[in-house]
Amino acid sequence: MAITLNAYEMANVEASEAVWGAPVNVDLMQMAAVRQLNNARQGNASTKTRTEVRGGGRKPWKQKGTGRARAGSNTSSIWRGGGISFGPKPRSFKTSINRKMSAGAVASALSAQRELVTVVADEQLNVNKTKAFVALLDKVGVQKGEKVLILADYNEALFFASRNLRNVSVINPMNVGVVDILKNTKIIVTQSALSALEGRLA
């Protein structure tokens, strides 16, 4: 049994039930979302330890007789400009889940957001002017300020038409993740992207 998806200026499209009718697994989607967000982190925060900061070549003052606390180096972490104790160092936040779980999570997210999906013909997105692209979004039913996800193959015209719109994300169907699907309030899928997505997940 096929699932019917809304379509713009053509008959409603029949789609794979294995993808668009998959059971909504919240735990699986959460795992995939954490993986996607973790893998987007750069992890490049860095501080210098007392061995890495400049200075420390001589004892600041003699050990006894000054009335001050003894000090052996100005690179100590209690000195201004000294090293940082237990500070962050560059690290990888990379996490992973297996391919079957990843595909299941994306299918689950698409199933949960199915009512927000509109299928369009590929040629309808061959617009290279932002004004024409915004007019198309308006016809499809996108409200002003709504977050829109466009699932389509790379198209230079589409890239130039959409790059100045902060609320629009254009992603290849082979790269779309759970976070991309769930954070948008409208999803527009081209016919070729729909086939590619079902081929990837079904």
N, C-alpha and C positions, 0 to 999 in steps of 0.2 A: 504494500500500500504506500503510495507516494504522498508527500506533504505538499500542499499548495502554498506558494509564496506570492505576495502582492507584486505586481509588475506595473511599470509606467508605460503607457501608450502601446500596450500589447496584452494579449490574454495572460491571465495568471499562470505562473510557471510551476510545473510539477518538479519537486526536488526529492532527494533521497531521504527516506525516513530514518536510515541509520545515522545520518548527520543531523538533520533538522528536527527529528523526532526522538533524539537520544534522551535517556533519563537525565534529569538535572542532578548532578552529583556535586553538592556544595563543597565537600571536603576535598575532592579532587581538584576543583577549580581553585580553591584556596592554595593548595600545594603548587599548582602551576603558576599562580599569580605571584607567590613568594619567590619562586624560581626566576620568573621573568624580571621582577623588580631587583632582586639581588644581583642578577647578571648584568643589569644596567648600571650598577654602582661602579665607580672608578676605583675606589679604595686607595687613593693616592695621598691621603693626609699623612704628613711626616713632620717629626720634630727631631732635634739633635740631642744626643746624650752628652754627658760631660766630656766624653773623649772626642766628640766631634766639633764642639764649639771652639772658637778661636781664643787663645790665651792660655793661662795656666802654666807658663814657663817658670815662674819663680814664686816663692812664698810671699804673700802680700805684706806681711810684717813678721817680726821675730816672734818666737813662740812665747816668751815670757817678758813680763815687765811693762807692757803697754796698758794693761787693765782691760784690754778687749779680749773677746773670745778668740781662742786659737783658730787660725785659718791656714790651710795648706795650699789652697788653689782658688782662683777666682772663677773657675769653671764649675764650682759646686752648685748643685741645684737650688741651694738656699740664697744664692747671690743673684742679683739682677744681671741678666745677660748670661747666666750660667746655663748648664744643660738641664733638660727636662727629664724628670724621673718617670719612668713607665708611660711615656707619651706614645701617641700613635705612630706606626710605621706603615709604609705601603704594604697592602695585603690584598688577597683575592677573596671576594665574597661569593665566588661562583658556587652554585648548587645545581644539582641535576636530578631529573626524574627520567624514567625510561620512556622510550618513544611511544609505546602503546598508551601509557598514562597521559602523556602530553597530548596525543591525538584525541583521547577520550575527554580531556578537560576542555579542549577547543570545541569539540562537538557539543558538549554539555552547555557551554556558554552560548553557542549559536542557537541551540534549542531554546534556551531561556530567553534569548533576545529575538526570537523568530518574528514576533508581531511588529518589530521595529524595522524589518528588512523590506527593501524595495529592489526589485531586479530591473535593470535597464539594459537596452541594447548597447553593444560596444561602441557603435558609431555615435551614440548620443553624447559620449564623453570626449569626443574629438573636438573640443573647443579650446582655442588658445587665448581667449580673452576672459579676464576675471568677471567682467560685467555679464557676459553670456553664461558663464558657469554659475554665477549667483542666480541668474534668471531660471536656469535649469533646476537648481536646488529648490527654488521657490515653487516651481511647478510640481516637483516631486512631493512637496508638503513639508519641507524643512522650515521651521520657524526661526525668526531672527535670534541669534545667540545660541541656538541648539548645537550641541557637539555632534559632528557628522564623521562617520568612518566610511571611506570609499575603498572598496576592495576591487582592484583592477590591476592589470598588467602595466608595466612602466610605459608611459606615453609622454613624450616631451611636451605636447600641447597641454595635456592635463596638468603636468608639473607646473608649467608657467601660469596656468589659469588659477591654480589653487594655492600657490605658495605664499600669497599674501593674506590668506584667510586663516586667522588664528584658531578658529573653531573647526577646521576641516583637516582630517588626517587621511592621506592616501597611502595605502599599504598593499604590497603584493600578497595575494591570497596564500602563497606558500610560506610567508613569513609572519602572518598574523598570529597574535597571542591572545590569551584570555583577558589580560588587562585592557588591550586595545578594543576588544569587543564589549566588555562590560562598562567601560567608562563613557561610552557614547550613547546618545539618545536616538540616533537615527543611523541606519546602516544601508548603504547603497552598494549593490553588487552587480557587476556586469555579467553577461551570460557566460563569457569565456572564464571569468574568475569563478563563477559558480561551479562550472565543470572541473576546474583545477582544484577547487576546495574540496569537492566531493571525492575526487580522485585521491587526494592526500589523506582524507579522513575515513572514507567508507571502508 
